[in-house]
Amino acid sequence: MRGIEIRELEYFLVIGEEAHLGRATARLGVSGKRVGELLASLERRIGAPLVEDMGDQLRLTPFGEEFLDSLRP
């Protein structure tokens, strides 16, 4: 997992907590496009999908749930 940026992890944490694109973008103060770009970048670096897109709703994949748990204190 070399090269992961703190911002990617911050965005992923918010996405995991909100599970909704609109709420996540509002909380982060960025566009949905930017959230999608950073999430896609993080998934490429990790080599696994983290989120399933269900329209406005976002659901973590099983790996995404494990990854989110590993980031929490």
PDB file with SEQRES, HELIX, SHEET and CRYST1 records, atoms N, CA, C and O in Angstrom:
SEQRES   1 A   73  MET ARG GLY ILE GLU ILE ARG GLU LEU GLU TYR PHE LEU          
SEQRES   2 A   73  VAL ILE GLY GLU GLU ALA HIS LEU GLY ARG ALA THR ALA          
SEQRES   3 A   73  ARG LEU GLY VAL SER GLY LYS ARG VAL GLY GLU LEU LEU          
SEQRES   4 A   73  ALA SER LEU GLU ARG ARG ILE GLY ALA PRO LEU VAL GLU          
SEQRES   5 A   73  ASP MET GLY ASP GLN LEU ARG LEU THR PRO PHE GLY GLU          
SEQRES   6 A   73  GLU PHE LEU ASP SER LEU ARG PRO                              
HELIX    1 AA1 ILE A    6  GLU A   18  1                                  13    
HELIX    2 AA2 LEU A   21  LEU A   28  1                                   8    
HELIX    3 AA3 GLY A   32  ILE A   46  1                                  15    
HELIX    4 AA4 PRO A   62  LEU A   71  1                                  10    
SHEET    1 AA1 2 VAL A  51  MET A  54  0                                        
SHEET    2 AA1 2 GLN A  57  LEU A  60 -1                                        
CRYST1    1.000    1.000    1.000  90.00  90.00  90.00 P 1           1          
ATOM      1  N   MET A   1       0.818  -1.192   0.000  1.00  0.00           N  
ATOM      2  CA  MET A   1       0.000   0.000   0.000  1.00  0.00           C  
ATOM      3  C   MET A   1       0.861   1.254   0.000  1.00  0.00           C  
ATOM      4  O   MET A   1       0.485   2.271   0.583  1.00  0.00           O  
ATOM      5  N   ARG A   2       1.992   1.185  -0.639  1.00  0.00           N  
ATOM      6  CA  ARG A   2       2.858   2.361  -0.741  1.00  0.00           C  
ATOM      7  C   ARG A   2       2.199   3.435  -1.581  1.00  0.00           C  
ATOM      8  O   ARG A   2       1.443   3.155  -2.512  1.00  0.00           O  
ATOM      9  N   GLY A   3       2.503   4.650  -1.231  1.00  0.00           N  
ATOM     10  CA  GLY A   3       2.063   5.765  -2.049  1.00  0.00           C  
ATOM     11  C   GLY A   3       0.649   6.239  -1.792  1.00  0.00           C  
ATOM     12  O   GLY A   3       0.148   7.094  -2.523  1.00  0.00           O  
ATOM     13  N   ILE A   4      -0.005   5.712  -0.781  1.00  0.00           N  
ATOM     14  CA  ILE A   4      -1.358   6.164  -0.479  1.00  0.00           C  
ATOM     15  C   ILE A   4      -1.270   7.543   0.163  1.00  0.00           C  
ATOM     16  O   ILE A   4      -0.465   7.779   1.064  1.00  0.00           O  
ATOM     17  N   GLU A   5      -2.108   8.435  -0.319  1.00  0.00           N  
ATOM     18  CA  GLU A   5      -2.118   9.796   0.191  1.00  0.00           C  
ATOM     19  C   GLU A   5      -3.097   9.917   1.351  1.00  0.00           C  
ATOM     20  O   GLU A   5      -4.139   9.263   1.372  1.00  0.00           O  
ATOM     21  N   ILE A   6      -2.751  10.751   2.303  1.00  0.00           N  
ATOM     22  CA  ILE A   6      -3.616  10.986   3.463  1.00  0.00           C  
ATOM     23  C   ILE A   6      -4.998  11.445   3.009  1.00  0.00           C  
ATOM     24  O   ILE A   6      -6.012  11.018   3.560  1.00  0.00           O  
ATOM     25  N   ARG A   7      -5.032  12.310   2.010  1.00  0.00           N  
ATOM     26  CA  ARG A   7      -6.324  12.821   1.519  1.00  0.00           C  
ATOM     27  C   ARG A   7      -7.220  11.675   1.029  1.00  0.00           C  
ATOM     28  O   ARG A   7      -8.427  11.692   1.270  1.00  0.00           O  
ATOM     29  N   GLU A   8      -6.645  10.689   0.348  1.00  0.00           N  
ATOM     30  CA  GLU A   8      -7.432   9.539  -0.113  1.00  0.00           C  
ATOM     31  C   GLU A   8      -8.041   8.802   1.078  1.00  0.00           C  
ATOM     32  O   GLU A   8      -9.204   8.399   1.039  1.00  0.00           O  
ATOM     33  N   LEU A   9      -7.261   8.633   2.114  1.00  0.00           N  
ATOM     34  CA  LEU A   9      -7.752   7.938   3.311  1.00  0.00           C  
ATOM     35  C   LEU A   9      -8.830   8.761   4.013  1.00  0.00           C  
ATOM     36  O   LEU A   9      -9.826   8.209   4.482  1.00  0.00           O  
ATOM     37  N   GLU A  10      -8.635  10.069   4.086  1.00  0.00           N  
ATOM     38  CA  GLU A  10      -9.643  10.941   4.695  1.00  0.00           C  
ATOM     39  C   GLU A  10     -10.962  10.852   3.938  1.00  0.00           C  
ATOM     40  O   GLU A  10     -12.024  10.729   4.548  1.00  0.00           O  
ATOM     41  N   TYR A  11     -10.896  10.915   2.621  1.00  0.00           N  
ATOM     42  CA  TYR A  11     -12.113  10.823   1.818  1.00  0.00           C  
ATOM     43  C   TYR A  11     -12.777   9.475   2.023  1.00  0.00           C  
ATOM     44  O   TYR A  11     -13.997   9.399   2.165  1.00  0.00           O  
ATOM     45  N   PHE A  12     -11.990   8.414   2.039  1.00  0.00           N  
ATOM     46  CA  PHE A  12     -12.554   7.080   2.218  1.00  0.00           C  
ATOM     47  C   PHE A  12     -13.231   6.960   3.582  1.00  0.00           C  
ATOM     48  O   PHE A  12     -14.306   6.368   3.683  1.00  0.00           O  
ATOM     49  N   LEU A  13     -12.629   7.504   4.618  1.00  0.00           N  
ATOM     50  CA  LEU A  13     -13.243   7.457   5.949  1.00  0.00           C  
ATOM     51  C   LEU A  13     -14.606   8.156   5.949  1.00  0.00           C  
ATOM     52  O   LEU A  13     -15.567   7.642   6.522  1.00  0.00           O  
ATOM     53  N   VAL A  14     -14.690   9.310   5.318  1.00  0.00           N  
ATOM     54  CA  VAL A  14     -15.957  10.039   5.256  1.00  0.00           C  
ATOM     55  C   VAL A  14     -16.975   9.257   4.431  1.00  0.00           C  
ATOM     56  O   VAL A  14     -18.138   9.161   4.823  1.00  0.00           O  
ATOM     57  N   ILE A  15     -16.563   8.704   3.313  1.00  0.00           N  
ATOM     58  CA  ILE A  15     -17.469   7.908   2.487  1.00  0.00           C  
ATOM     59  C   ILE A  15     -17.997   6.724   3.289  1.00  0.00           C  
ATOM     60  O   ILE A  15     -19.189   6.420   3.243  1.00  0.00           O  
ATOM     61  N   GLY A  16     -17.117   6.063   4.018  1.00  0.00           N  
ATOM     62  CA  GLY A  16     -17.530   4.926   4.835  1.00  0.00           C  
ATOM     63  C   GLY A  16     -18.499   5.311   5.935  1.00  0.00           C  
ATOM     64  O   GLY A  16     -19.424   4.560   6.244  1.00  0.00           O  
ATOM     65  N   GLU A  17     -18.294   6.467   6.522  1.00  0.00           N  
ATOM     66  CA  GLU A  17     -19.178   6.931   7.585  1.00  0.00           C  
ATOM     67  C   GLU A  17     -20.524   7.402   7.056  1.00  0.00           C  
ATOM     68  O   GLU A  17     -21.558   7.127   7.665  1.00  0.00           O  
ATOM     69  N   GLU A  18     -20.525   8.101   5.941  1.00  0.00           N  
ATOM     70  CA  GLU A  18     -21.753   8.683   5.404  1.00  0.00           C  
ATOM     71  C   GLU A  18     -22.573   7.699   4.564  1.00  0.00           C  
ATOM     72  O   GLU A  18     -23.803   7.713   4.612  1.00  0.00           O  
ATOM     73  N   ALA A  19     -21.893   6.851   3.800  1.00  0.00           N  
ATOM     74  CA  ALA A  19     -22.560   5.888   2.901  1.00  0.00           C  
ATOM     75  C   ALA A  19     -23.541   6.574   1.948  1.00  0.00           C  
ATOM     76  O   ALA A  19     -24.530   5.976   1.523  1.00  0.00           O  
ATOM     77  N   HIS A  20     -23.257   7.827   1.624  1.00  0.00           N  
ATOM     78  CA  HIS A  20     -24.118   8.598   0.722  1.00  0.00           C  
ATOM     79  C   HIS A  20     -23.254   9.647   0.042  1.00  0.00           C  
ATOM     80  O   HIS A  20     -22.580  10.432   0.709  1.00  0.00           O  
ATOM     81  N   LEU A  21     -23.273   9.661  -1.281  1.00  0.00           N  
ATOM     82  CA  LEU A  21     -22.410  10.560  -2.037  1.00  0.00           C  
ATOM     83  C   LEU A  21     -22.679  12.028  -1.715  1.00  0.00           C  
ATOM     84  O   LEU A  21     -21.739  12.792  -1.493  1.00  0.00           O  
ATOM     85  N   GLY A  22     -23.936  12.426  -1.687  1.00  0.00           N  
ATOM     86  CA  GLY A  22     -24.275  13.827  -1.421  1.00  0.00           C  
ATOM     87  C   GLY A  22     -23.806  14.294  -0.053  1.00  0.00           C  
ATOM     88  O   GLY A  22     -23.240  15.380   0.072  1.00  0.00           O  
ATOM     89  N   ARG A  23     -24.034  13.489   0.964  1.00  0.00           N  
ATOM     90  CA  ARG A  23     -23.599  13.870   2.312  1.00  0.00           C  
ATOM     91  C   ARG A  23     -22.079  13.886   2.411  1.00  0.00           C  
ATOM     92  O   ARG A  23     -21.504  14.756   3.065  1.00  0.00           O  
ATOM     93  N   ALA A  24     -21.431  12.924   1.760  1.00  0.00           N  
ATOM     94  CA  ALA A  24     -19.960  12.873   1.799  1.00  0.00           C  
ATOM     95  C   ALA A  24     -19.365  14.100   1.112  1.00  0.00           C  
ATOM     96  O   ALA A  24     -18.427  14.705   1.633  1.00  0.00           O  
ATOM     97  N   THR A  25     -19.895  14.471  -0.043  1.00  0.00           N  
ATOM     98  CA  THR A  25     -19.348  15.636  -0.750  1.00  0.00           C  
ATOM     99  C   THR A  25     -19.606  16.919   0.029  1.00  0.00           C  
ATOM    100  O   THR A  25     -18.755  17.807   0.061  1.00  0.00           O  
ATOM    101  N   ALA A  26     -20.767  17.021   0.652  1.00  0.00           N  
ATOM    102  CA  ALA A  26     -21.064  18.209   1.453  1.00  0.00           C  
ATOM    103  C   ALA A  26     -20.110  18.305   2.643  1.00  0.00           C  
ATOM    104  O   ALA A  26     -19.600  19.380   2.958  1.00  0.00           O  
ATOM    105  N   ARG A  27     -19.883  17.198   3.281  1.00  0.00           N  
ATOM    106  CA  ARG A  27     -18.989  17.185   4.447  1.00  0.00           C  
ATOM    107  C   ARG A  27     -17.544  17.498   4.054  1.00  0.00           C  
ATOM    108  O   ARG A  27     -16.821  18.168   4.791  1.00  0.00           O  
ATOM    109  N   LEU A  28     -17.135  17.007   2.887  1.00  0.00           N  
ATOM    110  CA  LEU A  28     -15.770  17.227   2.426  1.00  0.00           C  
ATOM    111  C   LEU A  28     -15.595  18.566   1.720  1.00  0.00           C  
ATOM    112  O   LEU A  28     -14.475  19.060   1.592  1.00  0.00           O  
ATOM    113  N   GLY A  29     -16.692  19.152   1.264  1.00  0.00           N  
ATOM    114  CA  GLY A  29     -16.615  20.431   0.567  1.00  0.00           C  
ATOM    115  C   GLY A  29     -16.025  20.325  -0.822  1.00  0.00           C  
ATOM    116  O   GLY A  29     -15.381  21.260  -1.297  1.00  0.00           O  
ATOM    117  N   VAL A  30     -16.239  19.188  -1.483  1.00  0.00           N  
ATOM    118  CA  VAL A  30     -15.735  18.981  -2.843  1.00  0.00           C  
ATOM    119  C   VAL A  30     -16.843  18.385  -3.705  1.00  0.00           C  
ATOM    120  O   VAL A  30     -17.895  17.991  -3.203  1.00  0.00           O  
ATOM    121  N   SER A  31     -16.590  18.327  -5.002  1.00  0.00           N  
ATOM    122  CA  SER A  31     -17.583  17.787  -5.923  1.00  0.00           C  
ATOM    123  C   SER A  31     -17.611  16.260  -5.868  1.00  0.00           C  
ATOM    124  O   SER A  31     -16.658  15.623  -5.419  1.00  0.00           O  
ATOM    125  N   GLY A  32     -18.703  15.697  -6.325  1.00  0.00           N  
ATOM    126  CA  GLY A  32     -18.812  14.242  -6.424  1.00  0.00           C  
ATOM    127  C   GLY A  32     -17.763  13.672  -7.364  1.00  0.00           C  
ATOM    128  O   GLY A  32     -17.249  12.573  -7.151  1.00  0.00           O  
ATOM    129  N   LYS A  33     -17.449  14.440  -8.415  1.00  0.00           N  
ATOM    130  CA  LYS A  33     -16.418  14.000  -9.357  1.00  0.00           C  
ATOM    131  C   LYS A  33     -15.072  13.847  -8.656  1.00  0.00           C  
ATOM    132  O   LYS A  33     -14.357  12.870  -8.881  1.00  0.00           O  
ATOM    133  N   ARG A  34     -14.732  14.811  -7.809  1.00  0.00           N  
ATOM    134  CA  ARG A  34     -13.446  14.765  -7.094  1.00  0.00           C  
ATOM    135  C   ARG A  34     -13.407  13.589  -6.121  1.00  0.00           C  
ATOM    136  O   ARG A  34     -12.389  12.907  -6.008  1.00  0.00           O  
ATOM    137  N   VAL A  35     -14.496  13.357  -5.431  1.00  0.00           N  
ATOM    138  CA  VAL A  35     -14.568  12.202  -4.526  1.00  0.00           C  
ATOM    139  C   VAL A  35     -14.370  10.917  -5.319  1.00  0.00           C  
ATOM    140  O   VAL A  35     -13.624  10.031  -4.900  1.00  0.00           O  
ATOM    141  N   GLY A  36     -15.035  10.817  -6.458  1.00  0.00           N  
ATOM    142  CA  GLY A  36     -14.900   9.626  -7.298  1.00  0.00           C  
ATOM    143  C   GLY A  36     -13.481   9.418  -7.793  1.00  0.00           C  
ATOM    144  O   GLY A  36     -12.990   8.289  -7.837  1.00  0.00           O  
ATOM    145  N   GLU A  37     -12.820  10.510  -8.166  1.00  0.00           N  
ATOM    146  CA  GLU A  37     -11.437  10.416  -8.641  1.00  0.00           C  
ATOM    147  C   GLU A  37     -10.498   9.910  -7.548  1.00  0.00           C  
ATOM    148  O   GLU A  37      -9.679   9.022  -7.784  1.00  0.00           O  
ATOM    149  N   LEU A  38     -10.624  10.481  -6.359  1.00  0.00           N  
ATOM    150  CA  LEU A  38      -9.746  10.063  -5.272  1.00  0.00           C  
ATOM    151  C   LEU A  38     -10.041   8.638  -4.819  1.00  0.00           C  
ATOM    152  O   LEU A  38      -9.129   7.888  -4.470  1.00  0.00           O  
ATOM    153  N   LEU A  39     -11.318   8.269  -4.826  1.00  0.00           N  
ATOM    154  CA  LEU A  39     -11.679   6.901  -4.462  1.00  0.00           C  
ATOM    155  C   LEU A  39     -11.128   5.913  -5.485  1.00  0.00           C  
ATOM    156  O   LEU A  39     -10.595   4.868  -5.110  1.00  0.00           O  
ATOM    157  N   ALA A  40     -11.249   6.234  -6.775  1.00  0.00           N  
ATOM    158  CA  ALA A  40     -10.713   5.364  -7.825  1.00  0.00           C  
ATOM    159  C   ALA A  40      -9.200   5.241  -7.708  1.00  0.00           C  
ATOM    160  O   ALA A  40      -8.645   4.162  -7.915  1.00  0.00           O  
ATOM    161  N   SER A  41      -8.534   6.338  -7.379  1.00  0.00           N  
ATOM    162  CA  SER A  41      -7.086   6.313  -7.196  1.00  0.00           C  
ATOM    163  C   SER A  41      -6.705   5.397  -6.033  1.00  0.00           C  
ATOM    164  O   SER A  41      -5.770   4.604  -6.142  1.00  0.00           O  
ATOM    165  N   LEU A  42      -7.427   5.508  -4.933  1.00  0.00           N  
ATOM    166  CA  LEU A  42      -7.158   4.663  -3.775  1.00  0.00           C  
ATOM    167  C   LEU A  42      -7.389   3.190  -4.112  1.00  0.00           C  
ATOM    168  O   LEU A  42      -6.593   2.333  -3.729  1.00  0.00           O  
ATOM    169  N   GLU A  43      -8.463   2.899  -4.818  1.00  0.00           N  
ATOM    170  CA  GLU A  43      -8.747   1.511  -5.203  1.00  0.00           C  
ATOM    171  C   GLU A  43      -7.652   0.958  -6.108  1.00  0.00           C  
ATOM    172  O   GLU A  43      -7.282  -0.209  -5.976  1.00  0.00           O  
ATOM    173  N   ARG A  44      -7.125   1.768  -7.022  1.00  0.00           N  
ATOM    174  CA  ARG A  44      -6.022   1.323  -7.884  1.00  0.00           C  
ATOM    175  C   ARG A  44      -4.774   1.024  -7.064  1.00  0.00           C  
ATOM    176  O   ARG A  44      -4.098   0.021  -7.292  1.00  0.00           O  
ATOM    177  N   ARG A  45      -4.477   1.888  -6.123  1.00  0.00           N  
ATOM    178  CA  ARG A  45      -3.283   1.686  -5.297  1.00  0.00           C  
ATOM    179  C   ARG A  45      -3.407   0.424  -4.436  1.00  0.00           C  
ATOM    180  O   ARG A  45      -2.437  -0.311  -4.249  1.00  0.00           O  
ATOM    181  N   ILE A  46      -4.601   0.190  -3.923  1.00  0.00           N  
ATOM    182  CA  ILE A  46      -4.826  -0.969  -3.062  1.00  0.00           C  
ATOM    183  C   ILE A  46      -4.985  -2.240  -3.897  1.00  0.00           C  
ATOM    184  O   ILE A  46      -4.598  -3.329  -3.474  1.00  0.00           O  
ATOM    185  N   GLY A  47      -5.558  -2.080  -5.078  1.00  0.00           N  
ATOM    186  CA  GLY A  47      -5.749  -3.229  -5.955  1.00  0.00           C  
ATOM    187  C   GLY A  47      -7.042  -3.986  -5.710  1.00  0.00           C  
ATOM    188  O   GLY A  47      -7.161  -5.157  -6.073  1.00  0.00           O  
ATOM    189  N   ALA A  48      -8.014  -3.316  -5.093  1.00  0.00           N  
ATOM    190  CA  ALA A  48      -9.301  -3.963  -4.821  1.00  0.00           C  
ATOM    191  C   ALA A  48     -10.392  -2.901  -4.747  1.00  0.00           C  
ATOM    192  O   ALA A  48     -10.140  -1.773  -4.324  1.00  0.00           O  
ATOM    193  N   PRO A  49     -11.609  -3.266  -5.161  1.00  0.00           N  
ATOM    194  CA  PRO A  49     -12.717  -2.311  -5.022  1.00  0.00           C  
ATOM    195  C   PRO A  49     -13.089  -2.130  -3.551  1.00  0.00           C  
ATOM    196  O   PRO A  49     -13.130  -3.090  -2.782  1.00  0.00           O  
ATOM    197  N   LEU A  50     -13.357  -0.892  -3.181  1.00  0.00           N  
ATOM    198  CA  LEU A  50     -13.719  -0.574  -1.799  1.00  0.00           C  
ATOM    199  C   LEU A  50     -15.188  -0.242  -1.644  1.00  0.00           C  
ATOM    200  O   LEU A  50     -15.762  -0.442  -0.573  1.00  0.00           O  
ATOM    201  N   VAL A  51     -15.808   0.268  -2.712  1.00  0.00           N  
ATOM    202  CA  VAL A  51     -17.171   0.771  -2.650  1.00  0.00           C  
ATOM    203  C   VAL A  51     -17.968   0.274  -3.844  1.00  0.00           C  
ATOM    204  O   VAL A  51     -17.460   0.199  -4.963  1.00  0.00           O  
ATOM    205  N   GLU A  52     -19.224  -0.063  -3.588  1.00  0.00           N  
ATOM    206  CA  GLU A  52     -20.167  -0.366  -4.661  1.00  0.00           C  
ATOM    207  C   GLU A  52     -21.045   0.865  -4.828  1.00  0.00           C  
ATOM    208  O   GLU A  52     -21.633   1.348  -3.861  1.00  0.00           O  
ATOM    209  N   ASP A  53     -21.135   1.374  -6.055  1.00  0.00           N  
ATOM    210  CA  ASP A  53     -21.941   2.553  -6.354  1.00  0.00           C  
ATOM    211  C   ASP A  53     -23.377   2.113  -6.571  1.00  0.00           C  
ATOM    212  O   ASP A  53     -23.665   1.292  -7.441  1.00  0.00           O  
ATOM    213  N   MET A  54     -24.267   2.666  -5.774  1.00  0.00           N  
ATOM    214  CA  MET A  54     -25.692   2.343  -5.894  1.00  0.00           C  
ATOM    215  C   MET A  54     -26.476   3.631  -6.084  1.00  0.00           C  
ATOM    216  O   MET A  54     -27.470   3.867  -5.397  1.00  0.00           O  
ATOM    217  N   GLY A  55     -26.026   4.469  -7.020  1.00  0.00           N  
ATOM    218  CA  GLY A  55     -26.634   5.782  -7.200  1.00  0.00           C  
ATOM    219  C   GLY A  55     -26.083   6.725  -6.156  1.00  0.00           C  
ATOM    220  O   GLY A  55     -24.867   6.850  -6.011  1.00  0.00           O  
ATOM    221  N   ASP A  56     -26.968   7.394  -5.422  1.00  0.00           N  
ATOM    222  CA  ASP A  56     -26.504   8.281  -4.347  1.00  0.00           C  
ATOM    223  C   ASP A  56     -25.992   7.491  -3.154  1.00  0.00           C  
ATOM    224  O   ASP A  56     -25.127   7.966  -2.418  1.00  0.00           O  
ATOM    225  N   GLN A  57     -26.515   6.302  -2.959  1.00  0.00           N  
ATOM    226  CA  GLN A  57     -26.069   5.458  -1.855  1.00  0.00           C  
ATOM    227  C   GLN A  57     -24.751   4.781  -2.228  1.00  0.00           C  
ATOM    228  O   GLN A  57     -24.545   4.388  -3.376  1.00  0.00           O  
ATOM    229  N   LEU A  58     -23.889   4.656  -1.269  1.00  0.00           N  
ATOM    230  CA  LEU A  58     -22.615   3.973  -1.471  1.00  0.00           C  
ATOM    231  C   LEU A  58     -22.533   2.855  -0.444  1.00  0.00           C  
ATOM    232  O   LEU A  58     -22.809   3.062   0.738  1.00  0.00           O  
ATOM    233  N   ARG A  59     -22.154   1.670  -0.903  1.00  0.00           N  
ATOM    234  CA  ARG A  59     -22.024   0.553   0.023  1.00  0.00           C  
ATOM    235  C   ARG A  59     -20.603   0.025  -0.058  1.00  0.00           C  
ATOM    236  O   ARG A  59     -20.072  -0.208  -1.144  1.00  0.00           O  
ATOM    237  N   LEU A  60     -19.998  -0.158   1.101  1.00  0.00           N  
ATOM    238  CA  LEU A  60     -18.648  -0.703   1.132  1.00  0.00           C  
ATOM    239  C   LEU A  60     -18.675  -2.167   0.737  1.00  0.00           C  
ATOM    240  O   LEU A  60     -19.580  -2.912   1.111  1.00  0.00           O  
ATOM    241  N   THR A  61     -17.670  -2.564  -0.023  1.00  0.00           N  
ATOM    242  CA  THR A  61     -17.494  -3.983  -0.324  1.00  0.00           C  
ATOM    243  C   THR A  61     -17.011  -4.660   0.968  1.00  0.00           C  
ATOM    244  O   THR A  61     -16.614  -3.973   1.909  1.00  0.00           O  
ATOM    245  N   PRO A  62     -17.042  -5.985   1.020  1.00  0.00           N  
ATOM    246  CA  PRO A  62     -16.493  -6.648   2.215  1.00  0.00           C  
ATOM    247  C   PRO A  62     -15.049  -6.222   2.491  1.00  0.00           C  
ATOM    248  O   PRO A  62     -14.678  -6.003   3.644  1.00  0.00           O  
ATOM    249  N   PHE A  63     -14.230  -6.103   1.431  1.00  0.00           N  
ATOM    250  CA  PHE A  63     -12.861  -5.637   1.627  1.00  0.00           C  
ATOM    251  C   PHE A  63     -12.843  -4.191   2.115  1.00  0.00           C  
ATOM    252  O   PHE A  63     -12.037  -3.828   2.972  1.00  0.00           O  
ATOM    253  N   GLY A  64     -13.740  -3.368   1.561  1.00  0.00           N  
ATOM    254  CA  GLY A  64     -13.836  -1.975   1.990  1.00  0.00           C  
ATOM    255  C   GLY A  64     -14.174  -1.859   3.468  1.00  0.00           C  
ATOM    256  O   GLY A  64     -13.642  -0.990   4.158  1.00  0.00           O  
ATOM    257  N   GLU A  65     -15.053  -2.727   3.963  1.00  0.00           N  
ATOM    258  CA  GLU A  65     -15.395  -2.725   5.385  1.00  0.00           C  
ATOM    259  C   GLU A  65     -14.187  -3.093   6.234  1.00  0.00           C  
ATOM    260  O   GLU A  65     -13.936  -2.468   7.265  1.00  0.00           O  
ATOM    261  N   GLU A  66     -13.437  -4.103   5.806  1.00  0.00           N  
ATOM    262  CA  GLU A  66     -12.232  -4.501   6.538  1.00  0.00           C  
ATOM    263  C   GLU A  66     -11.203  -3.375   6.528  1.00  0.00           C  
ATOM    264  O   GLU A  66     -10.578  -3.085   7.547  1.00  0.00           O  
ATOM    265  N   PHE A  67     -11.037  -2.749   5.379  1.00  0.00           N  
ATOM    266  CA  PHE A  67     -10.065  -1.665   5.255  1.00  0.00           C  
ATOM    267  C   PHE A  67     -10.458  -0.491   6.153  1.00  0.00           C  
ATOM    268  O   PHE A  67      -9.611   0.090   6.831  1.00  0.00           O  
ATOM    269  N   LEU A  68     -11.755  -0.145   6.153  1.00  0.00           N  
ATOM    270  CA  LEU A  68     -12.230   0.938   6.995  1.00  0.00           C  
ATOM    271  C   LEU A  68     -11.979   0.617   8.471  1.00  0.00           C  
ATOM    272  O   LEU A  68     -11.518   1.476   9.222  1.00  0.00           O  
ATOM    273  N   ASP A  69     -12.275  -0.594   8.878  1.00  0.00           N  
ATOM    274  CA  ASP A  69     -12.021  -1.005  10.270  1.00  0.00           C  
ATOM    275  C   ASP A  69     -10.547  -0.887  10.623  1.00  0.00           C  
ATOM    276  O   ASP A  69     -10.202  -0.520  11.747  1.00  0.00           O  
ATOM    277  N   SER A  70      -9.676  -1.197   9.668  1.00  0.00           N  
ATOM    278  CA  SER A  70      -8.235  -1.146   9.933  1.00  0.00           C  
ATOM    279  C   SER A  70      -7.729   0.290  10.101  1.00  0.00           C  
ATOM    280  O   SER A  70      -6.669   0.508  10.688  1.00  0.00           O  
ATOM    281  N   LEU A  71      -8.478   1.264   9.592  1.00  0.00           N  
ATOM    282  CA  LEU A  71      -8.078   2.672   9.695  1.00  0.00           C  
ATOM    283  C   LEU A  71      -8.549   3.327  10.987  1.00  0.00           C  
ATOM    284  O   LEU A  71      -8.018   4.355  11.407  1.00  0.00           O  
ATOM    285  N   ARG A  72      -9.538   2.724  11.602  1.00  0.00           N  
ATOM    286  CA  ARG A  72     -10.090   3.311  12.834  1.00  0.00           C  
ATOM    287  C   ARG A  72      -9.191   2.969  14.022  1.00  0.00           C  
ATOM    288  O   ARG A  72      -8.584   1.899  14.074  1.00  0.00           O  
ATOM    289  N   PRO A  73      -9.119   3.902  14.974  1.00  0.00           N  
ATOM    290  CA  PRO A  73      -8.298   3.630  16.168  1.00  0.00           C  
ATOM    291  C   PRO A  73      -8.903   2.528  17.018  1.00  0.00           C  
ATOM    292  O   PRO A  73      -8.345   2.172  18.056  1.00  0.00           O  
TER     293      PRO A  73                                                      
END                                                                             
